[in-house]
Amino acid sequence: MYFYERFSAQIYLAFILLCWYIQVEWGILPDGDLTDKDYKECGSLLRELTDFGLRKYRSRPDFLWTFGYMISLFPEVFVDSHDEEAEMKGIEM
């Protein structure tokens, strides 16, 4: 059971890092098949995954470190605009 929980948390973190990377580097990524709709869907998925992670993995140090890092660098990806409160929350994590 422990292995399954740890494995699923690692997959979750890898997936959320990918969504975060796409959001942050959107203008730099090659155009390819990505559209603005994909960008918006990735943003809403990122917010859903954030809510899920805060409920399920809040006590895990790897989750707290990863999310703290992502939120403190680019808080506007997780909220509608740059928010000092969101940035401070990321630093606290």
LODOVO-173178 format. One record per residue (C-alpha): residue in one letter; x, y, z; residue number from 1. Coordinates in steps of 0.25 Angstrom, whole numbers, plus 5000, padded with zeros to 4 digits. Layout:
// LODOVO-173178
   type     xx     yy     zz   seq
      A      X      Y      Z   NUM
...
***
This chain:
// LODOVO-173178
   type     xx     yy     zz   seq
      M   5000   5000   5000     1
      Y   5011   5010   5004     2
      F   5018   5008   4990     3
      Y   5005   5010   4983     4
      E   5003   5024   4990     5
      R   5017   5028   4988     6
      F   5017   5024   4973     7
      S   5003   5031   4971     8
      A   5009   5044   4978     9
      Q   5021   5044   4969    10
      I   5013   5042   4956    11
      Y   5004   5054   4961    12
      L   5016   5063   4963    13
      A   5022   5060   4950    14
      F   5008   5063   4943    15
      I   5006   5076   4950    16
      L   5021   5080   4947    17
      L   5018   5077   4932    18
      C   5005   5086   4933    19
      W   5012   5097   4940    20
      Y   5024   5097   4930    21
      I   5014   5098   4919    22
      Q   5007   5110   4925    23
      V   5021   5117   4929    24
      E   5028   5114   4915    25
      W   5016   5116   4906    26
      G   5022   5127   4898    27
      I   5035   5120   4896    28
      L   5030   5106   4893    29
      P   5029   5103   4878    30
      D   5016   5105   4872    31
      G   5013   5091   4867    32
      D   4999   5086   4870    33
      L   4997   5094   4882    34
      T   4985   5105   4882    35
      D   4980   5115   4891    36
      K   4969   5105   4895    37
      D   4980   5096   4900    38
      Y   4987   5107   4908    39
      K   4974   5110   4915    40
      E   4971   5095   4917    41
      C   4984   5093   4923    42
      G   4982   5105   4932    43
      S   4969   5100   4937    44
      L   4975   5086   4939    45
      L   4986   5092   4947    46
      R   4977   5099   4956    47
      E   4969   5086   4958    48
      L   4981   5078   4961    49
      T   4986   5089   4971    50
      D   4973   5087   4979    51
      F   4974   5072   4978    52
      G   4988   5073   4983    53
      L   4985   5082   4994    54
      R   4975   5073   4999    55
      K   4982   5059   4998    56
      Y   4997   5062   4999    57
      R   4998   5074   5008    58
      S   5006   5067   5018    59
      R   5016   5062   5008    60
      P   5030   5069   5008    61
      D   5032   5067   4993    62
      F   5018   5073   4990    63
      L   5021   5085   4999    64
      W   5034   5087   4993    65
      T   5030   5086   4978    66
      F   5018   5094   4980    67
      G   5025   5105   4988    68
      Y   5035   5106   4978    69
      M   5025   5107   4966    70
      I   5016   5117   4973    71
      S   5027   5126   4978    72
      L   5033   5127   4964    73
      F   5020   5129   4956    74
      P   5008   5132   4966    75
      E   5000   5137   4954    76
      V   5000   5123   4948    77
      F   4992   5119   4960    78
      V   4983   5131   4962    79
      D   4977   5141   4952    80
      S   4987   5152   4954    81
      H   5001   5153   4962    82
      D   4997   5153   4976    83
      E   5006   5155   4988    84
      E   4998   5146   4997    85
      A   5000   5135   4987    86
      E   5015   5137   4986    87
      M   5016   5137   5001    88
      K   5008   5124   5002    89
      G   5018   5118   4992    90
      I   5030   5123   5001    91
      E   5023   5117   5013    92
      M   5022   5103   5007    93
***
